[in-house]
Amino acid sequence: MKTKPWKVYALSILAVEAVGGLSGWLTQQGADLYAKTTAKPPLSPPSVVFPVVWSALFALMGVGAARVWLTPPSPARTRALTVFGVQLAFNFCWSLIFFNAQAYGFALVWLAALWGLILAMLLLFRACDKPAAWLQLPYLLWVSFAAYLNFGVWALN
């Protein structure tokens, strides 16, 4: 039986959004405390921006992963999807480290590793499906901006 592409896209987007939603739910109290008590660097967006941006980025990740999944099976596809899963786990854990543990220095190191994983994922996606790779560029750019914010929070607190 042949897989219907729309189902792959829907499941992929829903799964990635669920990871993001669970992370947001688990860090609600920590994020509230952060918003009220933490000194923030210049250019820090209002709190309402983050869930909107992350929802869009998680959707792009889901579409990219679905595109790669729909390519013919190969070692390149397996590597790309493996790194995708690892970076998604790192993304999930960063929120817990930053907001709940408020371990800003460790979160910055974790974020640097996440940035490297996103770049690796982008390059591995490119080997399978170029549009899937391009869809990850906003994510890489946002995490670059998040690194600036994380560094600023660490330096100020």
C-alpha positions as CSV (number, residue, x, y, z in Angstrom):
1,M,0.0,0.0,0.0
2,K,1.3,3.4,-1.0
3,T,1.6,6.1,1.6
4,K,-0.4,9.3,0.8
5,P,1.9,12.3,0.9
6,W,-0.7,14.5,2.7
7,K,-0.8,12.0,5.6
8,V,3.0,12.1,5.9
9,Y,2.9,15.9,6.0
10,A,0.0,16.1,8.5
11,L,1.6,13.5,10.8
12,S,5.0,15.1,10.6
13,I,3.7,18.6,11.3
14,L,1.5,17.4,14.1
15,A,4.3,15.4,15.7
16,V,6.7,18.3,15.6
17,E,4.1,20.8,16.9
18,A,3.3,18.4,19.7
19,V,6.9,18.4,20.8
20,G,6.9,22.1,20.8
21,G,3.6,22.3,22.6
22,L,4.7,19.9,25.3
23,S,7.9,21.9,25.8
24,G,5.8,25.1,26.1
25,W,3.4,23.5,28.5
26,L,6.2,22.1,30.7
27,T,8.0,25.4,30.9
28,Q,4.9,27.7,31.5
29,Q,5.7,28.5,35.1
30,G,9.4,28.9,34.4
31,A,8.7,31.2,31.4
32,D,6.3,33.3,33.5
33,L,9.0,33.7,36.2
34,Y,11.5,34.5,33.5
35,A,9.3,37.2,32.1
36,K,8.7,38.8,35.5
37,T,12.2,38.6,37.1
38,T,14.9,38.3,34.5
39,A,16.9,41.2,33.0
40,K,16.8,41.0,29.2
41,P,19.2,42.3,26.5
42,P,18.3,44.9,23.9
43,L,16.2,43.7,21.0
44,S,14.3,41.2,23.2
45,P,10.9,40.7,21.6
46,P,7.7,40.7,23.7
47,S,6.8,37.3,25.2
48,V,3.8,37.0,22.8
49,V,6.2,36.8,19.8
50,F,7.8,33.5,20.9
51,P,4.9,31.1,20.6
52,V,3.9,32.5,17.2
53,V,7.5,32.2,15.8
54,W,8.0,28.8,17.3
55,S,4.7,27.5,15.9
56,A,5.7,28.6,12.4
57,L,9.2,27.1,12.8
58,F,7.9,23.8,14.1
59,A,5.6,23.7,11.1
60,L,8.5,24.3,8.7
61,M,10.5,21.6,10.5
62,G,7.6,19.2,10.0
63,V,7.2,20.0,6.3
64,G,11.0,19.6,5.8
65,A,11.0,16.2,7.6
66,A,8.0,15.0,5.6
67,R,9.7,16.0,2.4
68,V,12.8,14.0,3.4
69,W,10.8,11.1,4.5
70,L,9.1,11.0,1.1
71,T,12.4,10.7,-0.7
72,P,13.5,7.2,-1.7
73,P,15.0,5.2,1.3
74,S,18.8,5.7,1.5
75,P,21.6,6.0,4.0
76,A,21.5,9.8,3.4
77,R,17.8,9.9,4.3
78,T,18.3,7.8,7.4
79,R,21.2,10.2,8.6
80,A,19.1,13.3,7.8
81,L,16.1,12.0,9.8
82,T,18.2,10.8,12.7
83,V,19.9,14.2,13.0
84,F,16.4,15.8,12.7
85,G,15.2,13.7,15.7
86,V,18.3,14.5,17.8
87,Q,18.1,18.2,17.1
88,L,14.4,18.1,18.0
89,A,15.2,16.5,21.3
90,F,17.9,19.1,22.0
91,N,15.4,21.9,21.1
92,F,12.9,20.4,23.6
93,C,15.5,20.2,26.4
94,W,16.8,23.7,25.9
95,S,13.5,25.2,27.1
96,L,13.6,23.1,30.2
97,I,17.2,24.1,30.9
98,F,16.7,27.8,30.2
99,F,13.3,28.5,31.7
100,N,12.8,25.8,34.4
101,A,16.3,25.4,35.6
102,Q,17.3,29.0,34.7
103,A,20.8,27.6,34.0
104,Y,21.5,30.4,31.5
105,G,25.2,29.5,30.9
106,F,24.6,25.8,30.4
107,A,21.6,26.7,28.2
108,L,23.9,28.8,26.0
109,V,26.3,25.8,25.6
110,W,23.3,23.6,24.9
111,L,22.1,26.1,22.3
112,A,25.4,26.1,20.6
113,A,25.2,22.4,20.2
114,L,21.6,22.7,19.0
115,W,22.8,25.3,16.4
116,G,25.4,22.8,15.1
117,L,22.8,20.1,14.9
118,I,20.4,22.4,13.0
119,L,23.2,23.2,10.5
120,A,24.0,19.5,10.1
121,M,20.3,18.7,9.6
122,L,20.1,21.5,7.0
123,L,23.1,20.1,5.1
124,L,21.8,16.5,5.4
125,F,18.3,17.6,4.2
126,R,20.0,19.3,1.3
127,A,21.5,16.0,0.2
128,C,18.0,14.5,0.1
129,D,15.7,17.4,-0.9
130,K,16.8,21.0,-1.4
131,P,13.5,22.6,-0.6
132,A,13.5,20.8,2.7
133,A,16.8,22.3,3.5
134,W,15.7,25.8,2.6
135,L,12.7,25.4,4.9
136,Q,15.2,25.1,7.8
137,L,17.0,28.3,7.2
138,P,14.5,30.5,9.2
139,Y,15.0,28.0,12.1
140,L,18.8,28.4,12.0
141,L,18.5,32.2,11.8
142,W,16.0,32.3,14.8
143,V,18.2,30.1,16.9
144,S,21.1,32.4,16.0
145,F,19.1,35.3,17.4
146,A,18.1,33.1,20.4
147,A,21.8,32.6,21.1
148,Y,22.2,36.4,21.2
149,L,19.3,36.6,23.6
150,N,20.5,33.7,25.7
151,F,24.0,35.2,26.0
152,G,22.5,38.5,26.9
153,V,20.4,37.0,29.6
154,W,23.3,35.0,31.0
155,A,25.5,38.2,31.0
156,L,22.9,40.3,32.7
157,N,21.8,37.8,35.3
